Amino acid sequence: MRINKYISETGICSRREADKWVEAKRVTINGQMAELGSTVEDGDEICIDGRPIGSKKQHVYIALNKPVGITCTTEGHIQGNIVDFIGHPERIFPIGRLDKDSSGLILLTNNGDIVNQILRAENNHDKEYIVTVNRPITPMFLKGMASGVKILGTMTKPCTLHQIDDRVFRIILTQGLNRQIRRMSEAFGYRVVNLQRVRIMNIHLDGLRNGKWRNLTTEELQALMATLKSDETKI
């Protein structure tokens, strides 16, 4: 692991600030002066101004069943922000967003390195939703939604839809455009009255009550990391 990343993960500063400390000759690794790009291994002693720093923080990975009304932001001045709602002792942040009007699964972490990997559109990661609209669903609506809809000046990617009930359908997206499902539905004259995300990649909402959160299981985390590692080989 690079020295700036190691230092930042202890929570004492950002990577940029850590680089400044290295340039200023304030950082040593096992008694040797660190350089920009120096790497650290388990068991190494890292000192700032001659004082050892603690071990890097353990990464936290959380699945939350977000209620309607909670905003996916870390900005503390916004009432009902997701960070205050969870109240976790670590400094965590959401991976992506889920509209304030929507409920369901959202992931949070203190590991900034995986965020862009999960959100990167070209990785085609599945996100699955259960959606209720204001009037009966037609075959034309299902076909049109699945084929792609022009919203926000672009065509949405083809997606998978299955009708569940008269006004309820399941949709799997590989994009995350702003209010995408609501805008797609509006293009066909439908209004979304309830939207719940039930899956992100291999992580499912199953059994998690509204407003509650849990840590990802070892199996979920291993599968998630394996997928992200596979993505790296495609770049």
N, C-alpha and C positions, 0 to 999 in steps of 0.2 A: 504494500500500500504506500502511496506517495506521502511524504512527510506532511504536506499541507492538509491533505485529507485526514490523516490521523489526528493532527492537532485540532482541526475543526470538529471532529467527531467526539472530542472530549467535552465540547460545549463551551470552550473558553473564548473562541473567536471564530471568524469566518476563514475560509481558505485564502482569500485575498490578504487578510490581515496576517495569517500565518506565513504567507510568502514574504511579506514585509519583514517579519521577525527573522526569517531565514536570511534574507539579504542583509539585515543589520547585524548578522553574526551573533544572534541571541539564542540560537537553537543548537543543541548537540544531540547526537545519537551515539550512545555508548561511549561518551567522552570525546567523540570526534565532531568537529564542526560540520553541521549540516549544510547542504547546498540545495539550490532549487532543483527539484526533481529527485532528490534523494528518496530512497525507499526504506520502509520500516517493516520489520518482521516481528512475530510474536516473541516476547521475551526481551526485546530491545528496551533500553532505558532512554527515555526522551526527557531532556531538561530544557527549560526556558530560563535564561539568566542563571543557570546553575542549579535550578530547583526542579526536581522531577515532577512531571505532570501525571495525572491519573490516567488510567486506562480509558480507551475510547468507550463511549456509551454503547450499550446493547441496542440493537435496532428493534424498533417496535413496529408491528404490523397489525392493524386493527380493521375489523369489518363492523360497520355501523348500519343499523336499519334506521335511516334518517326519517324523522317525521316531517310532514308538511309544516312549513313555517320556519324551518331552520335554514340559515344561509351558509353556503359552502365557502366561507372566507376565514382567513386568520386575523382579519382586522378587528381588533378588540372594541373599537368604538361602535361597531355595527351590532345593534341589539339582536340577539338570537343567533350569533355566529356559532359555527359548528365546534370551534375549539373550546369556547366557554361551556357549550352544551355538554360536551364529553367530560371536561374537567380532568384530563389526564395529567399526571405529574411530569411527563416528558413534553418537550416542545414538539408537537406533532402538527401535521398539515394534511389537508385532503389531497388525494390523487385525482385530479380532474374536478368535475362539479356535477351537481344534481340540482335542478331548479328548485327554488324555494317552494314552488307550488307542487313539487313532486316528492314522492317518498321512495324508500327502498335502500338498496345496497350502495354504500360508498366506502372506499378504502382510505385509511389514513396511515401515515408513517412518519418517522423521523429520519428516514433514509432517502435523501434527495436524489441519489444516483439512479433509483429505479423509476422515478416519476416520469421522466421524459421517455424512457423505454416503453412504459405501459401506454402512455398517451400518444406516442408517435403513430400517426394515421396509417403509414405504410405497413405497419406490422399487422394490420387487419385483426385486431383483437376483438372478440365477441363481447357485446353488451346486450343483455336480454331484458325485455320489459313486458309487463302486462298492462294493457291500455284499455280504458273504457271511454267510449265516445257518446255523443248526445243523441244519436239516432241510429237506426238499423244499418248494419254493414252490408255492402253489396259486393258481388264478385268483381265489379269494375274498380271499386275502391281498393280491394286487396291486390288486384293485378297492378293497378297504377302505383300504389305505394311500393310494391316489391320491385317494380321496374326502374324506379328512380324518379324523383320529383325536383323541379326547379325551384329552389329557395335561396335566398340571400345571394342571388346572382350566379349560382352554380347548380349542377345536377348532383343530387345525392347518389351515392353508390347503390347498386342493387342490393336488396336485403331480403330476409326471409320472414314471411308472415303466416300465421295460422289462426283461423277464427276459432274462438273458444265458446262464444255465446252470441246472442243476437247483436249486442253492442260491445263485445269484448274481444280483443285479439292479442296475440303474442307476437312480438317483433324482435328480431335480432339484428342489431346494427354493428357496423365496423367503423363508424364515424362518431364524431362528437360535436357536430355543429350546434350553434346556439339554439336552444329550444327546438331541436330538429324534429322530433316526432309531432309536436304541437303544430309547427309550421307546415310539415308535410300533410298532416290531416286537414288543416285549414285550406290547403290548396284544392282539396276535393269537397269543400263545404262542410267539413266536420269540425266539431269542437271537442277537445279532450276534456273530460270531466274528472278522470282519475288516471294517474300514471305512476306505476311502481316498477323500479328496477329490481330484478330478482337474481341477476347473475352478472359477474364481470369475469371473463375468461373462465378459469376453473373454480372460482369462488362463488358459492351459492348462498342465497338468503335463508334457505330452509331452516325453520325452527327459531329464527332470531326475532324476538318480539319487537314491535314498533318502539323506537326510542332507546333500544338496548344495543350494546356493542360487546364484541368478544375479540380475543386475540386469534389470529389465524392459526390453524393447526399445523403441526410439523409437515403433514402430508400435503396440505394446501400450499404451504410455503415452498416446499421442495418442487412441486409441480410448477408453481409460478416462476421460480428462479430458473428451472430447466427451460421453460418457454422463452424467457428473456435471454438466456444464453444462446438458444437456437436463433433468436432474432439477430443477435450480434454477428453470427456467421453469415447471415444473408446480406449484410450491409457491405 
